[in-house]
Amino acid sequence: MTEVLFYHLRGVTVESVLPSLLEKSLQRGWRVVVQATSEERADALDSHLWTFRDDSFLPHATWRVADAAQQPVLLVVDDGNPNGAKIRFLIDGAGLPPDSASYERLVLVFNGDDDEAVAQARAAWTASKAQGFEVIYRQMDETGRWQQRQ
């Protein structure tokens, strides 16, 4: 069954949390797709993932590369799954893909300080429940750790 995780950001950016979430996914042996809502945003994330930390290497590419199917982390702007990922991150309001049930896990990362993003997350929650997916809500606590909330 597909799990849909909702990561509620408050006072932090996608850029500050996404790299560690991607690293954890790779440690589990998962291929990952990260869906942004524009080419410019995907390009900015691509640059950020190369430089986010001096002591880390996060293998990734955008959908434009010739070997996209071999990439462990692939940044996309549409609903495709060129690298056969089992986990899909949805950022900046990217919606649930039509093939949601084909993933082990969908991770919706949203800005809790943005009313429109919260409304989109609530709609995705409702749609996920309607499809019979397991939904999990996580919010960062004061120490920077993710806590599962009800």
CYANA upper distance limits for C-alpha pairs under 8 A (distance plus 0.5 A):
  1 MET  CA    101 ALA  CA      7.95
  1 MET  CA    104 GLU  CA      7.20
  1 MET  CA    133 PHE  CA      6.92
  1 MET  CA    134 GLU  CA      7.75
  2 THR  CA    100 SER  CA      8.05
  2 THR  CA    101 ALA  CA      6.32
  2 THR  CA    102 SER  CA      7.99
  2 THR  CA    103 TYR  CA      6.44
  2 THR  CA    104 GLU  CA      5.25
  2 THR  CA    105 ARG  CA      5.95
  2 THR  CA    106 LEU  CA      7.86
  2 THR  CA    133 PHE  CA      5.86
  2 THR  CA    134 GLU  CA      6.94
  3 GLU  CA    104 GLU  CA      6.73
  3 GLU  CA    105 ARG  CA      5.19
  3 GLU  CA    106 LEU  CA      6.76
  3 GLU  CA    133 PHE  CA      6.28
  3 GLU  CA    134 GLU  CA      5.24
  3 GLU  CA    135 VAL  CA      6.34
  3 GLU  CA    136 ILE  CA      7.92
  4 VAL  CA    105 ARG  CA      6.22
  4 VAL  CA    106 LEU  CA      5.20
  4 VAL  CA    107 VAL  CA      6.31
  4 VAL  CA    108 LEU  CA      7.83
  4 VAL  CA    128 SER  CA      7.58
  4 VAL  CA    133 PHE  CA      7.20
  4 VAL  CA    134 GLU  CA      6.62
  4 VAL  CA    135 VAL  CA      5.29
  4 VAL  CA    136 ILE  CA      6.72
  5 LEU  CA    105 ARG  CA      7.85
  5 LEU  CA    106 LEU  CA      6.67
  5 LEU  CA    107 VAL  CA      5.21
  5 LEU  CA    108 LEU  CA      6.60
  5 LEU  CA    135 VAL  CA      6.38
  5 LEU  CA    136 ILE  CA      5.23
  5 LEU  CA    137 TYR  CA      6.37
  5 LEU  CA    138 ARG  CA      7.77
  6 PHE  CA    107 VAL  CA      6.46
  6 PHE  CA    108 LEU  CA      5.38
  6 PHE  CA    109 VAL  CA      6.55
  6 PHE  CA    110 PHE  CA      8.05
  6 PHE  CA    121 ALA  CA      8.07
  6 PHE  CA    135 VAL  CA      8.11
  6 PHE  CA    136 ILE  CA      6.61
  6 PHE  CA    137 TYR  CA      5.25
  6 PHE  CA    138 ARG  CA      6.47
  7 TYR  CA    107 VAL  CA      7.63
  7 TYR  CA    108 LEU  CA      6.59
  7 TYR  CA    109 VAL  CA      5.19
  7 TYR  CA    110 PHE  CA      6.79
  7 TYR  CA    137 TYR  CA      6.86
  7 TYR  CA    138 ARG  CA      5.54
  7 TYR  CA    139 GLN  CA      6.42
  8 HIS  CA    109 VAL  CA      6.79
  8 HIS  CA    110 PHE  CA      5.94
  8 HIS  CA    111 ASN  CA      6.70
  8 HIS  CA    112 GLY  CA      6.11
  8 HIS  CA    137 TYR  CA      8.03
  8 HIS  CA    138 ARG  CA      6.68
  8 HIS  CA    139 GLN  CA      5.44
  8 HIS  CA    140 MET  CA      7.72
  9 LEU  CA     13 THR  CA      7.52
  9 LEU  CA     14 VAL  CA      8.26
  9 LEU  CA    109 VAL  CA      7.67
  9 LEU  CA    110 PHE  CA      6.42
  9 LEU  CA    111 ASN  CA      5.36
  9 LEU  CA    112 GLY  CA      5.82
  9 LEU  CA    113 ASP  CA      8.24
  9 LEU  CA    139 GLN  CA      7.12
  9 LEU  CA    140 MET  CA      7.33
 10 ARG  CA    111 ASN  CA      6.86
 10 ARG  CA    112 GLY  CA      5.90
 10 ARG  CA    113 ASP  CA      6.69
 10 ARG  CA    140 MET  CA      7.93
 11 GLY  CA    113 ASP  CA      8.26
 12 VAL  CA     16 SER  CA      7.04
 12 VAL  CA     17 VAL  CA      8.13
 13 THR  CA     17 VAL  CA      7.25
 13 THR  CA    111 ASN  CA      8.19
 14 VAL  CA     18 LEU  CA      6.10
 14 VAL  CA     91 ILE  CA      8.17
 14 VAL  CA    109 VAL  CA      7.78
 14 VAL  CA    110 PHE  CA      8.46
 15 GLU  CA     19 PRO  CA      7.57
 15 GLU  CA     45 LEU  CA      7.84
 15 GLU  CA     48 HIS  CA      7.84
 17 VAL  CA     21 LEU  CA      7.01
 18 LEU  CA     22 LEU  CA      6.58
 19 PRO  CA     23 GLU  CA      6.63
 19 PRO  CA     49 LEU  CA      7.24
 19 PRO  CA     52 PHE  CA      8.10
 19 PRO  CA     58 LEU  CA      8.26
 20 SER  CA     24 LYS  CA      6.73
 21 LEU  CA     25 SER  CA      6.81
 22 LEU  CA     26 LEU  CA      6.76
 22 LEU  CA     32 VAL  CA      8.09
 22 LEU  CA     73 VAL  CA      8.33
 23 GLU  CA     27 GLN  CA      6.68
 23 GLU  CA     58 LEU  CA      7.52
 24 LYS  CA     28 ARG  CA      6.96
 25 SER  CA     29 GLY  CA      7.19
 25 SER  CA     30 TRP  CA      6.10
 25 SER  CA     31 ARG  CA      8.09
 25 SER  CA     32 VAL  CA      7.86
 25 SER  CA     87 ILE  CA      8.46
 26 LEU  CA     30 TRP  CA      5.80
 26 LEU  CA     31 ARG  CA      7.27
 26 LEU  CA     32 VAL  CA      8.28
 26 LEU  CA     72 PRO  CA      7.96
 30 TRP  CA     72 PRO  CA      8.06
 30 TRP  CA     85 ALA  CA      7.44
 30 TRP  CA     86 LYS  CA      6.79
 30 TRP  CA     87 ILE  CA      7.37
 31 ARG  CA     71 GLN  CA      8.20
 31 ARG  CA     72 PRO  CA      5.25
 31 ARG  CA     73 VAL  CA      6.54
 31 ARG  CA     83 ASN  CA      7.63
 31 ARG  CA     84 GLY  CA      7.51
 31 ARG  CA     85 ALA  CA      4.95
 31 ARG  CA     86 LYS  CA      6.52
 31 ARG  CA     87 ILE  CA      7.18
 32 VAL  CA     72 PRO  CA      6.58
 32 VAL  CA     73 VAL  CA      5.18
 32 VAL  CA     74 LEU  CA      6.79
 32 VAL  CA     83 ASN  CA      8.30
 32 VAL  CA     85 ALA  CA      5.34
 32 VAL  CA     86 LYS  CA      6.99
 32 VAL  CA     87 ILE  CA      5.62
 32 VAL  CA     88 ARG  CA      6.28
 32 VAL  CA     89 PHE  CA      8.06
 33 VAL  CA     73 VAL  CA      6.27
 33 VAL  CA     74 LEU  CA      5.35
 33 VAL  CA     75 LEU  CA      6.42
 33 VAL  CA     76 VAL  CA      7.43
 33 VAL  CA     81 ASN  CA      7.37
 33 VAL  CA     83 ASN  CA      8.10
 33 VAL  CA     85 ALA  CA      6.43
 33 VAL  CA     87 ILE  CA      7.02
 33 VAL  CA     88 ARG  CA      5.28
 33 VAL  CA     89 PHE  CA      6.74
 34 VAL  CA     73 VAL  CA      7.85
 34 VAL  CA     74 LEU  CA      6.64
 34 VAL  CA     75 LEU  CA      5.32
 34 VAL  CA     76 VAL  CA      6.58
 34 VAL  CA     88 ARG  CA      6.25
 34 VAL  CA     89 PHE  CA      5.11
 34 VAL  CA     90 LEU  CA      6.63
 34 VAL  CA     91 ILE  CA      8.00
 35 GLN  CA     42 ALA  CA      8.35
 35 GLN  CA     75 LEU  CA      6.52
 35 GLN  CA     76 VAL  CA      5.39
 35 GLN  CA     77 VAL  CA      5.79
 35 GLN  CA     78 ASP  CA      7.26
 35 GLN  CA     79 ASP  CA      8.18
 35 GLN  CA     88 ARG  CA      7.76
 35 GLN  CA     89 PHE  CA      6.56
 35 GLN  CA     90 LEU  CA      5.57
 35 GLN  CA     91 ILE  CA      6.78
 35 GLN  CA     94 ALA  CA      7.00
 36 ALA  CA     41 ARG  CA      6.82
 36 ALA  CA     42 ALA  CA      6.24
 36 ALA  CA     75 LEU  CA      7.83
 36 ALA  CA     76 VAL  CA      6.80
 36 ALA  CA     77 VAL  CA      5.60
 36 ALA  CA     78 ASP  CA      8.43
 36 ALA  CA     90 LEU  CA      7.11
 36 ALA  CA     91 ILE  CA      5.98
 36 ALA  CA     92 ASP  CA      6.77
 36 ALA  CA     93 GLY  CA      8.41
 36 ALA  CA     94 ALA  CA      6.63
 37 THR  CA     41 ARG  CA      7.46
 37 THR  CA     42 ALA  CA      8.25
 37 THR  CA     77 VAL  CA      5.98
 37 THR  CA     78 ASP  CA      8.24
 37 THR  CA     91 ILE  CA      7.97
 37 THR  CA     92 ASP  CA      6.88
 37 THR  CA     93 GLY  CA      7.51
 37 THR  CA     94 ALA  CA      6.19
 38 SER  CA     42 ALA  CA      6.84
 38 SER  CA     77 VAL  CA      6.33
 39 GLU  CA     43 ASP  CA      6.57
 39 GLU  CA     76 VAL  CA      8.48
 39 GLU  CA     77 VAL  CA      6.88
 40 GLU  CA     44 ALA  CA      6.67
 41 ARG  CA     45 LEU  CA      6.71
 42 ALA  CA     46 ASP  CA      6.56
 42 ALA  CA     62 THR  CA      7.91
 42 ALA  CA     75 LEU  CA      6.61
 42 ALA  CA     76 VAL  CA      7.27
 42 ALA  CA     77 VAL  CA      7.61
 43 ASP  CA     47 SER  CA      6.83
 43 ASP  CA     62 THR  CA      8.21
 44 ALA  CA     48 HIS  CA      6.69
 45 LEU  CA     49 LEU  CA      6.50
 46 ASP  CA     50 TRP  CA      7.20
 46 ASP  CA     60 HIS  CA      8.20
 46 ASP  CA     61 ALA  CA      7.36
 46 ASP  CA     62 THR  CA      7.58
 46 ASP  CA     75 LEU  CA      7.87
 47 SER  CA     51 THR  CA      7.21
 48 HIS  CA     52 PHE  CA      6.02
 49 LEU  CA     58 LEU  CA      7.15
 49 LEU  CA     60 HIS  CA      8.40
 50 TRP  CA     57 PHE  CA      7.64
 50 TRP  CA     58 LEU  CA      7.46
 59 PRO  CA     71 GLN  CA      7.93
 59 PRO  CA     72 PRO  CA      7.09
 59 PRO  CA     73 VAL  CA      7.00
 60 HIS  CA     71 GLN  CA      6.53
 60 HIS  CA     72 PRO  CA      6.71
 60 HIS  CA     73 VAL  CA      5.00
 60 HIS  CA     74 LEU  CA      6.15
 60 HIS  CA     75 LEU  CA      8.06
 61 ALA  CA     65 VAL  CA      7.39
 61 ALA  CA     68 ALA  CA      7.64
 61 ALA  CA     71 GLN  CA      7.08
 61 ALA  CA     73 VAL  CA      7.07
 61 ALA  CA     74 LEU  CA      5.72
 61 ALA  CA     75 LEU  CA      6.73
 62 THR  CA     68 ALA  CA      7.70
 62 THR  CA     74 LEU  CA      5.91
 62 THR  CA     75 LEU  CA      5.06
 62 THR  CA     76 VAL  CA      6.69
 63 TRP  CA     68 ALA  CA      6.21
 63 TRP  CA     74 LEU  CA      6.82
 63 TRP  CA     75 LEU  CA      6.55
 63 TRP  CA     76 VAL  CA      5.98
 63 TRP  CA     82 PRO  CA      8.00
 64 ARG  CA     68 ALA  CA      7.63
 67 ASP  CA     71 GLN  CA      7.38
 68 ALA  CA     74 LEU  CA      7.48
 68 ALA  CA     82 PRO  CA      6.81
 68 ALA  CA     83 ASN  CA      6.63
 69 ALA  CA     82 PRO  CA      5.71
 69 ALA  CA     83 ASN  CA      4.42
 69 ALA  CA     84 GLY  CA      7.62
 70 GLN  CA     83 ASN  CA      6.50
 71 GLN  CA     83 ASN  CA      6.74
 72 PRO  CA     83 ASN  CA      7.80
 72 PRO  CA     85 ALA  CA      8.50
 74 LEU  CA     83 ASN  CA      7.62
 76 VAL  CA     80 GLY  CA      8.14
 79 ASP  CA     97 PRO  CA      6.03
 79 ASP  CA     98 PRO  CA      7.88
 81 ASN  CA     85 ALA  CA      6.88
 85 ALA  CA    103 TYR  CA      7.93
 86 LYS  CA    102 SER  CA      8.05
 86 LYS  CA    103 TYR  CA      5.27
 86 LYS  CA    104 GLU  CA      5.82
 86 LYS  CA    105 ARG  CA      7.11
 87 ILE  CA    103 TYR  CA      6.29
 87 ILE  CA    104 GLU  CA      6.49
 87 ILE  CA    105 ARG  CA      5.28
 87 ILE  CA    106 LEU  CA      6.18
 87 ILE  CA    107 VAL  CA      8.02
 88 ARG  CA    103 TYR  CA      7.75
 88 ARG  CA    105 ARG  CA      7.04
 88 ARG  CA    106 LEU  CA      5.37
 88 ARG  CA    107 VAL  CA      6.62
 89 PHE  CA    106 LEU  CA      6.44
 89 PHE  CA    107 VAL  CA      5.13
 89 PHE  CA    108 LEU  CA      6.43
 89 PHE  CA    109 VAL  CA      7.71
 90 LEU  CA     94 ALA  CA      5.70
 90 LEU  CA     95 GLY  CA      7.37
 90 LEU  CA     96 LEU  CA      8.08
 90 LEU  CA    106 LEU  CA      7.89
 90 LEU  CA    107 VAL  CA      6.53
 90 LEU  CA    108 LEU  CA      5.28
 90 LEU  CA    109 VAL  CA      6.70
 91 ILE  CA    108 LEU  CA      6.77
 91 ILE  CA    109 VAL  CA      5.81
 91 ILE  CA    110 PHE  CA      7.01
 92 ASP  CA    109 VAL  CA      8.02
 92 ASP  CA    110 PHE  CA      7.11
 92 ASP  CA    117 ALA  CA      8.13
 93 GLY  CA    110 PHE  CA      7.67
 93 GLY  CA    117 ALA  CA      6.77
 93 GLY  CA    120 GLN  CA      7.23
 93 GLY  CA    121 ALA  CA      8.44
 95 GLY  CA    124 ALA  CA      7.80
 96 LEU  CA    100 SER  CA      6.92
 96 LEU  CA    124 ALA  CA      7.37
 99 ASP  CA    103 TYR  CA      8.18
100 SER  CA    106 LEU  CA      8.00
108 LEU  CA    121 ALA  CA      7.98
110 PHE  CA    117 ALA  CA      6.51
110 PHE  CA    118 VAL  CA      7.52
110 PHE  CA    121 ALA  CA      7.51
111 ASN  CA    117 ALA  CA      6.53
111 ASN  CA    118 VAL  CA      7.52
112 GLY  CA    117 ALA  CA      7.44
112 GLY  CA    118 VAL  CA      6.36
113 ASP  CA    118 VAL  CA      8.36
114 ASP  CA    118 VAL  CA      6.78
115 ASP  CA    119 ALA  CA      6.67
116 GLU  CA    120 GLN  CA      6.70
117 ALA  CA    121 ALA  CA      6.64
118 VAL  CA    122 ARG  CA      6.68
119 ALA  CA    123 ALA  CA      6.77
120 GLN  CA    124 ALA  CA      6.70
121 ALA  CA    125 TRP  CA      6.56
122 ARG  CA    126 THR  CA      6.77
123 ALA  CA    127 ALA  CA      6.67
124 ALA  CA    128 SER  CA      6.41
125 TRP  CA    129 LYS  CA      6.69
125 TRP  CA    135 VAL  CA      7.63
126 THR  CA    130 ALA  CA      6.65
127 ALA  CA    131 GLN  CA      6.83
128 SER  CA    132 GLY  CA      7.01
128 SER  CA    133 PHE  CA      5.92
128 SER  CA    134 GLU  CA      8.14
128 SER  CA    135 VAL  CA      7.53
129 LYS  CA    133 PHE  CA      6.01
129 LYS  CA    134 GLU  CA      7.51
129 LYS  CA    135 VAL  CA      7.39
136 ILE  CA    148 GLN  CA      7.65
136 ILE  CA    149 ARG  CA      8.35
137 TYR  CA    148 GLN  CA      6.27
137 TYR  CA    149 ARG  CA      6.12
137 TYR  CA    150 GLN  CA      7.34
138 ARG  CA    146 TRP  CA      6.49
138 ARG  CA    147 GLN  CA      5.81
138 ARG  CA    148 GLN  CA      4.86
138 ARG  CA    149 ARG  CA      6.17
139 GLN  CA    146 TRP  CA      6.01
139 GLN  CA    147 GLN  CA      5.95
139 GLN  CA    148 GLN  CA      7.06
139 GLN  CA    149 ARG  CA      7.43
140 MET  CA    144 GLY  CA      6.06
140 MET  CA    145 ARG  CA      5.87
140 MET  CA    146 TRP  CA      4.90
140 MET  CA    147 GLN  CA      6.49
141 ASP  CA    145 ARG  CA      6.09
141 ASP  CA    146 TRP  CA      6.80
141 ASP  CA    147 GLN  CA      7.05
